[in-house]
Amino acid sequence: MSCLGCELANKVLPIHTVYENEWVQCFLDIDPFNEGHTLILPKRHVKELTELTNEETHAVMEAAKYISKKLESCFNPDGITINQNGGKFSDLTHFHMHVIPRYENDGFTWSESTILDNAHDRLEETAGKLQRV
């Protein structure tokens, strides 16, 4: 089975490269939220953040910093949003991170959870669970 992310990250398909190194390929999203919206993909097939090697993790974060500086210089946005969706929320079967220049009133939203489980009342308990794992 072929992986669209692998084909993009390894330039099998046409992309508009912004930056690349030995571990990652960074290119413009074909359906950008704002001009300059860039994707960072490891060249090796990896589905989830937790599968990245230390070198790939470092390369992804360094690329995010580098691209953010370029976006700030080129487009003077009000801010930068960096996000990564894993599991069933990923629209590729390949790890990827978004670096998006943002502007006040650009319509980008981060909504609050619709799950009413009172998680805010269990912060100490939740931290304990995570520390024990």
C-alpha positions in Angstrom: 0.0 0.0 0.0 1.4 3.4 -0.9 1.4 6.3 1.5 0.4 9.8 0.3 2.6 11.3 3.0 5.6 9.3 1.9 5.1 10.3 -1.7 4.9 14.0 -0.7 7.8 13.9 1.7 10.0 12.2 -0.8 9.0 14.3 -3.8 7.3 11.5 -5.7 4.4 13.9 -6.2 4.9 17.6 -7.0 5.2 19.9 -3.9 6.2 23.5 -3.3 9.2 23.0 -0.9 10.0 25.6 1.7 12.7 23.7 3.5 14.2 20.2 3.7 17.0 18.4 5.3 18.0 14.8 5.8 15.0 13.9 8.0 12.1 16.2 7.0 10.4 17.8 4.0 8.6 21.1 4.5 6.2 22.3 1.8 3.2 24.5 1.3 -0.3 23.0 2.1 -2.3 22.7 -1.1 -5.4 24.0 0.8 -3.8 26.7 3.0 -5.6 28.3 5.9 -3.6 31.4 5.3 -0.8 32.1 2.8 2.4 30.4 3.8 0.6 27.5 5.6 3.4 24.9 5.7 3.4 21.1 6.4 6.4 19.3 8.0 6.7 15.6 7.2 9.4 13.2 8.1 10.9 11.5 5.1 10.6 8.1 6.8 7.2 6.6 7.1 5.9 7.4 10.5 2.2 7.6 11.5 2.4 9.0 15.0 4.5 11.5 17.0 5.4 8.7 19.4 7.1 6.8 16.5 9.6 9.6 15.7 13.2 9.0 16.5 15.0 11.6 18.6 16.7 12.9 15.4 13.4 13.2 13.6 11.8 14.9 16.6 14.6 17.4 16.8 14.4 17.9 13.0 10.7 18.6 13.1 10.9 21.1 15.9 13.9 22.9 14.4 12.0 23.0 11.1 9.0 24.5 12.9 11.2 27.2 14.4 12.9 27.9 11.0 9.6 28.1 9.1 8.0 30.3 11.8 10.9 32.8 11.5 10.5 32.8 7.7 6.7 33.3 7.9 7.1 36.1 10.4 9.7 37.8 8.2 7.7 37.3 4.9 4.1 37.8 6.0 4.2 39.7 9.4 1.4 37.7 10.9 -0.2 38.4 14.3 1.0 35.0 15.4 1.8 31.4 14.4 -0.2 28.3 15.2 1.6 25.0 15.2 -0.5 21.9 15.4 -0.4 18.1 14.8 -3.4 15.8 14.8 -2.8 12.1 15.5 -4.8 9.0 15.4 -8.2 9.2 13.8 -7.9 13.0 13.7 -5.0 12.9 11.2 -6.0 13.3 7.6 -2.9 11.5 6.3 -1.6 8.1 7.3 1.7 9.8 7.9 2.8 12.1 10.7 2.7 15.8 9.8 2.8 19.1 11.6 1.1 22.3 10.4 2.8 25.7 10.7 0.1 28.4 10.1 0.6 32.1 10.0 -2.3 33.7 11.9 -4.1 37.0 11.8 -6.6 38.6 14.1 -10.1 37.7 13.0 -8.9 35.2 10.4 -11.6 32.7 11.4 -9.4 30.0 12.9 -11.0 28.6 15.9 -10.1 26.4 18.8 -13.3 25.3 20.4 -13.8 24.0 23.9 -14.6 20.4 24.4 -18.3 19.4 24.2 -17.6 16.5 26.6 -18.9 17.6 30.0 -16.9 15.3 32.3 -15.7 17.9 34.9 -12.0 17.2 34.0 -11.1 20.6 35.6 -12.1 19.2 39.0 -9.7 16.3 38.7 -6.4 18.0 37.7 -4.4 16.7 40.7 -5.8 13.2 40.2 -5.1 13.3 36.4 -1.5 14.6 37.0 -0.9 11.7 39.4 -2.2 9.2 36.8 0.1 10.6 34.1 3.1 10.7 36.5 2.6 7.0 37.4 2.5 5.7 33.8 
